[in-house]
Amino acid sequence: MRARIVQGEDVLKIVDLLRQDHEVYAPFYGRGRDSYFDVVTDTNRDRIQIHVPNPYYPPKRFLLPHIERLLRIRQEAGDWKLEPEYNQVRRAIFGIRSCDVAGINHLDRYFLGRGFRDIYYEQRRRLLFLVNVVCTDPEADIDKSCYCPCADTGPAARGHFDLQLMDLGGEFMAVAGSEAGEKLFTHPIFKKGTPAHVDRRREILDTIRRQFKATTSWFSAAVRYISQGKVLDKIWEEVGIRCLECGGCTFVCPACTCFTVSDRRLSDVEVERVRIWDACALTGYTRMAGGFNPRKAVHDRRNRRFFRKLAHYFMQRELSMACVGCGRCAAVCHGDVGMPSVVEMIRRTTAAKEPHELVRA
């Protein structure tokens, strides 16, 4: 990958370059800790934040909207006419974190990497430009629940972005991850770097990896126990007791893919088909048309969530576990059954039941 150096005062000029032919979204501060992605305008351009807590609402919504109209079904002259609706807007996300880049890469493999390609997702992905910002500020960028090093997704993404920016202190290293990103290097704000810049990057990454407050180093054990069906029922029952069935963990997860499709009547001669995010935590998720629900008990739905994310079968199919270490599930869960807590429960409780070989002196 080719790299260039940008002075700190010129970083937002990258946003200006992208705004020439993209609708650009960037992170802003809300109230308190809150942050959010919003469209960049002439009015708010100077309030863009480089170092900011990762917004809880994941940027995956720019590819898989919370509510998305798929098509209109219209009756004309006695016949029904289908009118698909495709997104045609060129968008750029400036300031997307490495964990969310990994989340989008996971969605790419799910919606585009197998025999069936989701044409709605494909249209949006083709028109999306990603500017990854490496988390280098331990006070602003890294939340107490972040654990991306354990998921091997951060603090610096290794690929699947168009441009990556890393704060070296007063200046930024820009790394091109695609041809589209490399084309930006023709602009005079990008200067050639030196070996000292590369050394500085390595030094910062080595330091920042030690700044993460949350670690979930027991992923491998949890994957093994879940894949082998060795997780004790009492663990899932405990998780079910704590779960409030709010669906928050799913809605903030960058790697969750579940949705439902519904037809809504607009008039006597027109119906729209919409896709809506769904969540395995919700009671109606597995309810069948006749009313029977094979997973009515909440702990039956909770164990399917973690099986889906950590089981070896799915990791083989999608080339990674469906967790990117962003920590959002831990941050929003009122019952403390986010990924880090559940992995720890599985490891501690199941390992205690594992037989150990007697060692004799």
N, C-alpha and C positions, 0 to 999 in steps of 0.2 A: 504494500500500500504506500502511495506517495504522501508526503507530509509537507506542510508549510507552516509558517509562523505568522500570526496576526497580533497586532498590538491591542491591548485591552480596550482602548478607546474606539477601536474600529470594529469590534465584534458585532455590534448591532447593525453594521453596514451589510453583514451577511443577510440579515432579515430584509433589508431594503432590496438587496439583489433578488431574493426569492419572491418578494412581493410583486415584482414586475410581471410574473406569469403564474403565481400561486396564491391561493388563499392561505395565509400563514397563521398558524396557531402557536402561542408561546405561553410560558407560565407566568402567572401574576400572583401577588399576595392578596388574600382576602382578609378576614378578621382573625386575629390571634394566630394560631398555627396554620389556619386554612390557606390553601393555595389552589389554583385552578388553571386550566388551559382555556384561553379565549382567543378570538380573532384579533390579530394585530391591526390597528388603525392608526391614522395620523395622530389621533388624540391620545392613545395609550401607549404608543411605541416606546416612549422614554421610561415607562414603568415596567418594562420586561425585566424579569429576574433571571440571572444566570445561576446563582446559588439560592435554592429555595427548597423547603420540604416537598417531597414528591406528592402531587395531588392524589387524594384518595380515589377519585373517579378516574379510572385508567384510560389512557388515550387509545385503547383498543376500540373505543366507540367510533373512531373515525373510519374504521374498517368494518366493524360489526355494530351498527347503531343499536341503541337500546330498543327503539321502535323503528322499523323500516318497512316502508311500503314496497312490496315486490311487484305487484301488478294491479291493474284495474280490469274488471270484468264488466263490460257494458253491453246492453241489449240494443241492437239497432236493426230495424226492419225485420223483426222476428228472429234474428240470429244473434248469438252471443259473440262478442269480439274481445279478445285478450290483448291488453296493452301493457307489456312489461315496462318497468321504470328503472332505468340505470343511472347511476351517478356519473356525471361528466365533469365534475369540478376538480381541478388540479389543486391539491393541498400539500402543505409542508408543515411538519411539526418541528418547531425549533425548541430545543431544550429537553427532548425526551431522554429519560434515564436509561441506563444500560439494562436494568431488569425489564423495563417495558419493551425495549428492543428485542430482548429474548422472548417476551410474551408474544410479540407480533410474529417473530420467526416461528414460534410454536403454532400460531394460528395459520401461518402460511402452509406449514406441513399438513395441518388438519384439513383445511379447506381447498388446498391446491395440490397437495403432494401425493394424492392417491388417484384411483381410477376416475372418481367423480370430482369435477372442478366446479366450485360454487361461482357462478358467473357474476353475481352481485358483488361478492367479496373481491373477485378477480379485477373487476372494473375499478374499484376503489384502490386496490393495492397497486395497480399499474400507474395510477396518477398520484401516488403518495411519495413525498420526499422526506427523509428522516435526517434530522440534525441531532445527533446524540451528544449530550454533555456529560462528561465523566464526573462522578461524585468525588470531589476533592476537599470540600469544606466539611469537617466533622460536625460543626455546630449547626449548619444550615441544611446540608445535603443528606446527612445520615441520621435517620430516626432511630430511636431505641429499639424498634422492632425489626430493623433491616437485617437481613442475613444473606445477601446475594453471594458473598464468597463461598458459603456452604452449598449453594445451588450452582456454583461455577458460572455465574452470569455477570458478575461485576467485581469491582466498581467500574471497570472499563470494558465495554463491549468489544469483542474480538472481530465482529463482522455484522452483516445484515443491516448496516446503516449506509446512508449516502455520504454523510460527512460527520466526523466526530471532532468535538472541541474539548480540549483539556487545558484548564487554567494552570499555567506554570508560575504564576505570580507576576502580574503586570503585563504579561503576554500569554497568548494561547497557542497551543499546537493544534493545527487542523490536519486531520487525516482523512483522505478520500477513500471511501469504501465502495464506490461505484463510478462508472464513467460520468454520470450526471454530476456527482460530487467533484470529480477531478476537473470538470469544465469550469468550475468556479475559480480555479487557481489562475486563470488568465487575468483576473482582476488585480489591479496593482496593490490592493491591501494585503495580498498574500506574498510573503517574502520567503526565500529559502532559509532553512534552518542550519544548525551546526551540530556536530556530535555532542556538544555540551547540552543542547536542548533535549536530545534523546536520553542522555544520562539523567537530566533533571526529571524527565517523565518517569523513568524507572525508579528514581529515588522517591518521588511523590507517591507512586503506586505502592511501593514497598511499605511506606509509612502509613498510608491511609488504610491498607488492609488490616492494620492492627487497631484501628479506631472503632471497629464495629462492636457494638455493645451486646448484640444478640448473636449467638452461634447455635447452629443446629447440626452438630457434627454426627448425629446418629441416623442420618438419612439412610445410609447403607443397611443398617440393621433393620430399620422400619420397612425398607423395600423387601428385604429377605423374608421377614415374618409375614408381611401382607401377601407376597407372591406365593408363599408356601401354605397359606391358610392357617397360620399358627397364632394369629392374634386371638386372645381370649375373649369370649363373649362379654365378660364383665367390663372389659375396656370399652367396647362399643356401647354398652348400656350406660356406662358413666358419661361417655360423650353425649349420648342421647338425652340424658337427664339435664346436662348443662346447656344443651342447644335450645335456643329460643325460637328456632325455625323462622328467622327473619329473612334469611337469604342474603344477608349483607356480605358474608365471606365470598359468595359466588359473584355478586354484582361488582365487587371491587377487585376481583382476581383478573390479572391480565391474560391468563392462560385458559380460563373457562370458556367453553364453546357451546353450552346448552342453550337451546331456544325452542320456542313453540311457534306454530303458524296458525293464524286465525283469519277467518273471512268475516268482514264487517259490512253490513248493508248500508250504503250511502243514500240510496233512493230506491224506488220501485224498479228502476232499470239499470242500477249500477251497484257493484259490489267491489270492495278492495280487499286484497289479500296482504296481510302484514306479518312480519316476523318480529317476535318479541323475546327478549332475554328471558330465560327460565332458570330455575335453580333446583338442584336435587334436594335441598333442604325443605322445599315447600311440599305440603301434603298432596297437592294435586298433580305433582310432577309425574307420578307413576300410576295415577288413577286411569282406569280403562273406560271405554265408552259405556259399558254396562254398569259402571259404578264401582266395580271391584278394584281394590287397591292392594297389590301384592306386597307393597312396602309401606303400609300405613304407619307402622311404628317408626318413630323418628330415628332410633338407633340403626334400623335397617337402611335408612336413607343416608345416614352419616357414614356408615362403613363403605357404602358404594362410592361416596365422594372420594374418600382416601384411597380406596382400591383403584379408582379411575386415575388418580394422580400419581400413585406410587407403584402400582403393580408392574412386574417385569413384562407382562404381555403388552401393555400399552407403551412402555418405554421402548420395546423392540419395534413396535409399529411406527411410533412417532419420533424415535431417536433421542428422546429426553423425557424426564419426568415432567408432569404438567404443573410444575411449581418453579417460579423464577426467583424466589427469595426476597420479594419486595416487602414482605411483612404486613401488607394491608389487612389480611385476614385476622392477624393477631391484634392489630390496632383497632379494628371495628367490632370485634366479637365481645359481647357482654358476658358470655359464658366461659371465656378463656379456653375455647377449643379451636383456636387457629392452628395452622400447620405446626409451628414449633412445639406447642404444648402437647398436641396429639402424638407427634413423633416421639417426644420424651416419654409420654405415658406408655406407648407401645414398647419402647426399648426397655424401660425399667421393669414393667410388670411382666412382660413375656420372657425377658432374659432371666428373671428370678425363677421361672418354672423350667428353664432349660436344664437338662442333666449335665453335670460336670464330671469329668474323669477324675477319679481319685489319684492324687499324686502322693507317692510314698518316698520318704527320704532314703 
